[in-house]
Amino acid sequence: MMNLIYLVVGFGVAMGLIAICAVVLFQRLANRAGMNHKAPFIPKSPMAGVGSFAGPGAALSRLGQNGRAHRTLGTIVMRPTLVGKIFNVFLVGLMMFFMFGPGGETYRSEPFIVLIVVSATLFVGLHVSLYEVSYDAEGVTAPTWYYQRRTHKWEDFMSIHDDGHHLYKLRFETGTITVNKYLVGMPTFLTFVSELREMTKRL
Protein backbone atom coordinates (compact mmCIF):
# COMPACT_ATOMS: atom_id res chain seq x y z
CA MET A 1 0.00 0.00 0.00
CA MET A 2 2.76 2.44 0.94
CA ASN A 3 4.66 1.62 -2.25
CA LEU A 4 1.54 2.48 -4.23
CA ILE A 5 1.25 5.84 -2.46
CA TYR A 6 4.92 6.63 -3.19
CA LEU A 7 4.38 5.67 -6.83
CA VAL A 8 1.32 7.90 -7.19
CA VAL A 9 3.01 10.88 -5.52
CA GLY A 10 6.21 10.40 -7.56
CA PHE A 11 4.23 10.12 -10.79
CA GLY A 12 2.25 13.26 -9.93
CA VAL A 13 5.39 15.26 -9.17
CA ALA A 14 7.08 14.09 -12.39
CA MET A 15 4.04 14.93 -14.53
CA GLY A 16 3.73 18.29 -12.79
CA LEU A 17 7.34 19.19 -13.57
CA ILE A 18 6.93 18.12 -17.20
CA ALA A 19 3.75 20.18 -17.56
CA ILE A 20 5.36 23.24 -15.95
CA CYS A 21 8.36 23.01 -18.30
CA ALA A 22 5.99 22.78 -21.27
CA VAL A 23 4.02 25.83 -20.14
CA VAL A 24 7.20 27.83 -19.50
CA LEU A 25 8.41 27.01 -23.00
CA PHE A 26 5.08 28.05 -24.49
CA GLN A 27 5.11 31.27 -22.46
CA ARG A 28 8.54 32.21 -23.82
CA LEU A 29 7.42 31.54 -27.37
CA ALA A 30 4.32 33.65 -26.75
CA ASN A 31 6.45 36.50 -25.43
CA ARG A 32 8.59 36.45 -28.58
CA ALA A 33 5.52 36.36 -30.79
CA GLY A 34 3.92 39.29 -28.98
CA MET A 35 0.91 37.20 -27.92
CA ASN A 36 0.92 38.31 -24.29
CA HIS A 37 -1.36 41.00 -22.91
CA LYS A 38 0.23 42.95 -20.08
CA ALA A 39 -2.19 43.56 -17.23
CA PRO A 40 -2.64 47.12 -15.92
CA PHE A 41 -1.29 48.16 -12.54
CA ILE A 42 -3.61 47.42 -9.62
CA PRO A 43 -2.92 49.33 -6.37
CA LYS A 44 -2.24 47.31 -3.25
CA SER A 45 -4.51 47.51 -0.24
CA PRO A 46 -3.18 49.27 2.91
CA MET A 47 -2.57 45.90 4.60
CA ALA A 48 -0.91 44.29 1.56
CA GLY A 49 2.59 44.64 3.02
CA VAL A 50 1.74 42.63 6.14
CA GLY A 51 3.07 39.12 5.64
CA SER A 52 2.92 39.33 1.85
CA PHE A 53 5.03 36.80 0.01
CA ALA A 54 5.11 35.91 -3.68
CA GLY A 55 6.63 32.46 -3.76
CA PRO A 56 7.61 30.34 -6.76
CA GLY A 57 4.15 28.76 -6.79
CA ALA A 58 2.58 32.18 -7.33
CA ALA A 59 5.01 33.03 -10.14
CA LEU A 60 4.37 29.71 -11.88
CA SER A 61 0.61 30.01 -11.46
CA ARG A 62 0.66 33.21 -13.53
CA LEU A 63 1.74 31.21 -16.57
CA GLY A 64 -1.24 30.78 -18.83
CA GLN A 65 -3.13 33.88 -17.67
CA ASN A 66 -3.02 35.30 -21.18
CA GLY A 67 -4.95 32.37 -22.59
CA ARG A 68 -8.45 32.75 -23.96
CA ALA A 69 -11.11 32.56 -21.27
CA HIS A 70 -14.30 30.59 -21.95
CA ARG A 71 -17.10 32.75 -23.37
CA THR A 72 -20.80 31.85 -23.43
CA LEU A 73 -23.52 34.20 -24.74
CA GLY A 74 -21.66 37.36 -23.76
CA THR A 75 -20.51 35.99 -20.38
CA ILE A 76 -16.80 35.41 -19.84
CA VAL A 77 -15.85 32.59 -17.47
CA MET A 78 -12.36 32.56 -15.92
CA ARG A 79 -10.90 29.42 -14.36
CA PRO A 80 -7.53 28.66 -12.71
CA THR A 81 -4.54 28.33 -15.02
CA LEU A 82 -3.24 24.87 -15.86
CA VAL A 83 -0.07 25.42 -13.83
CA GLY A 84 -2.17 26.69 -10.92
CA LYS A 85 -4.20 23.48 -10.96
CA ILE A 86 -1.06 21.33 -11.21
CA PHE A 87 0.56 23.22 -8.34
CA ASN A 88 -2.57 22.68 -6.26
CA VAL A 89 -2.51 18.94 -6.98
CA PHE A 90 1.18 18.90 -6.05
CA LEU A 91 0.45 20.56 -2.69
CA VAL A 92 -2.38 18.14 -1.96
CA GLY A 93 -0.10 15.19 -2.80
CA LEU A 94 2.68 16.66 -0.66
CA MET A 95 0.39 17.00 2.34
CA MET A 96 -0.80 13.42 1.90
CA PHE A 97 2.80 12.26 1.63
CA PHE A 98 3.74 13.99 4.89
CA MET A 99 0.73 12.46 6.57
CA PHE A 100 0.97 8.89 5.24
CA GLY A 101 4.68 8.72 4.34
CA PRO A 102 7.49 7.24 6.45
CA GLY A 103 7.76 10.33 8.66
CA GLY A 104 4.08 10.57 9.48
CA GLU A 105 3.80 7.92 12.20
CA THR A 106 3.37 10.57 14.91
CA TYR A 107 0.52 12.29 13.08
CA ARG A 108 -1.21 9.06 12.07
CA SER A 109 -1.39 8.02 15.71
CA GLU A 110 -3.87 10.85 16.33
CA PRO A 111 -7.09 10.18 14.35
CA PHE A 112 -8.36 13.71 15.02
CA ILE A 113 -5.26 15.29 13.44
CA VAL A 114 -5.54 12.95 10.44
CA LEU A 115 -9.20 13.92 10.00
CA ILE A 116 -8.48 17.65 10.21
CA VAL A 117 -5.50 17.61 7.83
CA VAL A 118 -7.11 15.32 5.23
CA SER A 119 -10.40 17.25 5.33
CA ALA A 120 -8.71 20.64 5.01
CA THR A 121 -6.44 19.43 2.20
CA LEU A 122 -9.30 17.92 0.20
CA PHE A 123 -11.47 20.99 0.84
CA VAL A 124 -8.84 23.36 -0.55
CA GLY A 125 -8.12 21.05 -3.49
CA LEU A 126 -11.80 20.80 -4.37
CA HIS A 127 -12.29 24.55 -4.01
CA VAL A 128 -9.49 25.30 -6.49
CA SER A 129 -10.69 22.61 -8.91
CA LEU A 130 -14.24 24.02 -9.01
CA TYR A 131 -13.26 27.70 -8.82
CA GLU A 132 -14.54 30.03 -11.54
CA VAL A 133 -15.35 33.72 -11.88
CA SER A 134 -17.77 34.99 -14.51
CA TYR A 135 -18.52 38.50 -15.71
CA ASP A 136 -20.38 40.35 -18.44
CA ALA A 137 -21.46 43.91 -19.19
CA GLU A 138 -23.84 43.89 -16.22
CA GLY A 139 -21.73 42.55 -13.36
CA VAL A 140 -19.36 39.95 -11.91
CA THR A 141 -19.99 36.70 -10.03
CA ALA A 142 -17.39 35.05 -7.79
CA PRO A 143 -17.50 32.15 -5.30
CA THR A 144 -16.86 32.25 -1.58
CA TRP A 145 -14.93 29.63 0.41
CA TYR A 146 -18.29 28.03 1.23
CA TYR A 147 -19.18 27.44 -2.43
CA GLN A 148 -21.71 30.27 -2.47
CA ARG A 149 -21.71 32.54 -5.51
CA ARG A 150 -22.09 36.29 -5.06
CA THR A 151 -23.00 38.69 -7.83
CA HIS A 152 -22.47 42.46 -7.89
CA LYS A 153 -23.42 44.92 -10.61
CA TRP A 154 -20.83 47.14 -12.24
CA GLU A 155 -23.02 50.18 -11.61
CA ASP A 156 -22.20 49.72 -7.90
CA PHE A 157 -18.44 49.28 -8.46
CA MET A 158 -16.17 51.43 -6.29
CA SER A 159 -12.57 50.13 -6.32
CA ILE A 160 -10.17 47.21 -6.81
CA HIS A 161 -7.05 46.41 -4.79
CA ASP A 162 -4.32 43.78 -4.70
CA ASP A 163 -4.20 42.07 -1.29
CA GLY A 164 -0.47 41.35 -1.69
CA HIS A 165 -1.02 37.58 -1.73
CA HIS A 166 -3.17 35.75 -4.27
CA LEU A 167 -6.39 37.77 -4.38
CA TYR A 168 -7.87 40.93 -5.87
CA LYS A 169 -10.51 42.63 -3.73
CA LEU A 170 -13.33 44.32 -5.61
CA ARG A 171 -15.40 46.71 -3.53
CA PHE A 172 -18.96 47.60 -4.45
CA GLU A 173 -21.62 49.68 -2.75
CA THR A 174 -23.41 46.40 -2.11
CA GLY A 175 -20.43 44.51 -0.65
CA THR A 176 -16.95 43.12 -1.38
CA ILE A 177 -15.83 40.07 -3.32
CA THR A 178 -12.42 38.50 -3.75
CA VAL A 179 -11.08 37.09 -7.01
CA ASN A 180 -8.16 34.68 -7.39
CA LYS A 181 -5.30 36.31 -9.33
CA TYR A 182 -4.22 33.23 -11.24
CA LEU A 183 -7.08 32.75 -13.70
CA VAL A 184 -7.05 32.36 -17.46
CA GLY A 185 -8.06 35.71 -18.99
CA MET A 186 -7.12 37.78 -15.92
CA PRO A 187 -5.20 40.53 -17.84
CA THR A 188 -8.30 41.24 -19.98
CA PHE A 189 -10.49 41.30 -16.88
CA LEU A 190 -8.13 43.75 -15.11
CA THR A 191 -8.08 46.00 -18.17
CA PHE A 192 -11.89 46.03 -18.17
CA VAL A 193 -12.07 46.80 -14.44
CA SER A 194 -9.35 49.48 -14.67
CA GLU A 195 -11.22 51.28 -17.44
CA LEU A 196 -14.38 51.05 -15.34
CA ARG A 197 -12.46 52.47 -12.39
CA GLU A 198 -11.29 55.45 -14.43
CA MET A 199 -14.84 56.08 -15.63
CA THR A 200 -16.04 55.97 -12.01
CA LYS A 201 -13.43 58.55 -10.98
CA ARG A 202 -14.65 60.97 -13.67
CA LEU A 203 -18.28 60.73 -12.57
Long-range contacts (C-beta under 8 A, 24 or more apart in sequence): 2-100, 2-101, 2-102, 5-96, 5-97, 5-100, 5-101, 6-97, 6-101, 8-93, 9-93, 9-94, 9-96, 9-97, 12-89, 12-90, 12-93, 13-90, 13-93, 15-86, 16-86, 16-87, 16-89, 16-90, 19-82, 19-83, 19-86, 20-60, 20-63, 20-83, 20-86, 23-63, 23-64, 23-82, 23-83, 24-63, 27-63, 27-64, 30-66, 35-66, 36-66, 36-187, 37-66, 37-187, 37-188, 37-191, 38-187, 39-65, 39-186, 39-187, 39-190, 39-191, 40-190, 40-191, 40-194, 42-160, 42-161, 42-162, 42-168, 42-190, 42-194, 43-161, 43-162, 44-161, 44-162, 44-163, 44-164, 45-161, 45-162, 45-163, 45-164, 45-169, 47-163, 47-164, 48-161, 48-162, 48-163, 48-164, 48-165, 49-164, 50-164, 51-164, 52-164, 52-165, 53-165, 57-87, 57-91, 58-166, 58-181, 58-182, 60-84, 60-87, 61-87, 61-166, 61-181, 61-182, 62-181, 62-182, 64-184, 65-182, 65-183, 65-184, 65-185, 65-186, 65-187, 66-187, 67-184, 67-185, 68-184, 68-185, 69-183, 69-184, 69-185, 69-188, 69-189, 74-136, 74-137, 75-134, 75-135, 75-136, 76-134, 76-135, 76-136, 76-185, 76-188, 76-189, 77-132, 77-133, 77-134, 78-132, 78-133, 78-134, 78-135, 78-183, 78-184, 78-185, 78-186, 78-189, 79-131, 79-132, 79-183, 79-184, 80-128, 80-131, 80-180, 80-182, 80-183, 80-184, 81-182, 81-183, 81-184, 84-128, 84-182, 84-183, 85-128, 85-129, 88-124, 88-125, 88-128, 88-129, 89-125, 91-124, 91-125, 92-121, 92-122, 92-124, 92-125, 95-121, 96-121, 131-180, 133-179, 133-180, 133-183, 133-189, 135-189, 135-192, 140-170, 140-177, 140-179, 142-170, 142-177, 142-178, 142-179, 150-175, 150-177, 152-177, 154-196, 157-193, 157-196, 157-197, 157-200, 158-200, 159-197, 160-190, 160-193, 160-194, 160-197
